[in-house]
Amino acid sequence: MNIRRFLSVGLIALSVQALAEDNKDLFAAAATGKLDRVEALLAQGLDVNGKLETERTALMAASFNGNLRIVKALLAYGADVNLADKLGSTALTDAVMFGSADIVGVLIAAGANVNAADSQSVKILDKAKKLGRENIVKLLEAAGAKGSEAKVEEKIEGEPKPAEEKKPEEPKK
């Protein structure tokens, strides 16, 4: 029984290690623009949403490096546009950082959350504005994105208003 359990645990460990290596291969191919390699790995049944230790995905890598064809291929294989890494960054965040309006548009069309915030509570629209990416700001706003200023305004509008002062009634004559 112990030998069987030992072998089972060993096989699981090897499987996990092989999966991690496969994820690294897919991530590297997506980051470096190797579409043929990405498609070959996915055709072998590799998880399109497989993550590295940092929880980054191939879609994030392709978005960060401006690889539009690979972004489209990953989405065609069912990549989740709203997965976030350990810092709260998504593929849309990465596309904004790279500055690709084309990739931003494709990700929005695929259902990316335009109001996502990273682990520091910085929203995607705020990042685009800070980076001076006006064409991307317009795309995000057209898709309903709100920056942190909008959040503050919403809070202010939603807070209860102080009671109005009542004037004392005049005595009846």
ChimeraX attribute file (.defattr): number of C-alpha atoms within 10 A of each C-alpha:
attribute: neighborCount
match mode: 1-to-1
recipient: residues
	/A:1	6
	/A:2	7
	/A:3	8
	/A:4	9
	/A:5	10
	/A:6	11
	/A:7	12
	/A:8	12
	/A:9	12
	/A:10	12
	/A:11	12
	/A:12	12
	/A:13	12
	/A:14	12
	/A:15	12
	/A:16	12
	/A:17	12
	/A:18	12
	/A:19	17
	/A:20	16
	/A:21	13
	/A:22	18
	/A:23	24
	/A:24	19
	/A:25	16
	/A:26	29
	/A:27	23
	/A:28	17
	/A:29	21
	/A:30	31
	/A:31	23
	/A:32	14
	/A:33	19
	/A:34	16
	/A:35	18
	/A:36	12
	/A:37	15
	/A:38	23
	/A:39	19
	/A:40	12
	/A:41	18
	/A:42	16
	/A:43	11
	/A:44	8
	/A:45	9
	/A:46	16
	/A:47	17
	/A:48	23
	/A:49	21
	/A:50	19
	/A:51	22
	/A:52	18
	/A:53	11
	/A:54	10
	/A:55	16
	/A:56	24
	/A:57	29
	/A:58	28
	/A:59	34
	/A:60	29
	/A:61	25
	/A:62	28
	/A:63	29
	/A:64	23
	/A:65	19
	/A:66	26
	/A:67	21
	/A:68	18
	/A:69	15
	/A:70	25
	/A:71	25
	/A:72	18
	/A:73	18
	/A:74	23
	/A:75	17
	/A:76	11
	/A:77	14
	/A:78	13
	/A:79	20
	/A:80	19
	/A:81	22
	/A:82	18
	/A:83	20
	/A:84	22
	/A:85	19
	/A:86	12
	/A:87	13
	/A:88	17
	/A:89	22
	/A:90	29
	/A:91	28
	/A:92	29
	/A:93	27
	/A:94	22
	/A:95	28
	/A:96	26
	/A:97	18
	/A:98	17
	/A:99	22
	/A:100	21
	/A:101	20
	/A:102	14
	/A:103	26
	/A:104	26
	/A:105	17
	/A:106	16
	/A:107	24
	/A:108	17
	/A:109	10
	/A:110	17
	/A:111	11
	/A:112	21
	/A:113	20
	/A:114	23
	/A:115	18
	/A:116	22
	/A:117	22
	/A:118	16
	/A:119	13
	/A:120	8
	/A:121	10
	/A:122	16
	/A:123	21
	/A:124	28
	/A:125	27
	/A:126	18
	/A:127	17
	/A:128	22
	/A:129	16
	/A:130	11
	/A:131	14
	/A:132	12
	/A:133	18
	/A:134	14
	/A:135	13
	/A:136	22
	/A:137	22
	/A:138	16
	/A:139	18
	/A:140	24
	/A:141	14
	/A:142	9
	/A:143	16
	/A:144	12
	/A:145	19
	/A:146	17
	/A:147	21
	/A:148	16
	/A:149	11
	/A:150	11
	/A:151	11
	/A:152	11
	/A:153	10
	/A:154	11
	/A:155	11
	/A:156	11
	/A:157	10
	/A:158	9
	/A:159	8
	/A:160	8
	/A:161	8
	/A:162	6
	/A:163	6
	/A:164	6
	/A:165	6
	/A:166	6
	/A:167	6
	/A:168	6
	/A:169	6
	/A:170	6
	/A:171	5
	/A:172	4
	/A:173	3
